[in-house]
């Protein structure tokens, strides 16, 4: 499975809105998207400010078996 960071950010109103709301720089959400990961601390901060069901952002990976292609 993978976590769709971009969709989460989009659903929070985009990079600028999310960054301003949780008190991080605008570069932070871009870094999360580039690295395709977000820390649990920041995810918790997002949950405090946005009414989101984080389960919907977990998606099957391309292989469908939960394994990476490394």
Secondary structure, 3 states (H helix, E strand, C coil): CEECHHHHHHHCCCHHHHHHHHCCCHHHHHHHHHHCCCCHHHHHHHHHHCCCCHHHHEECCCCCCCCCCC
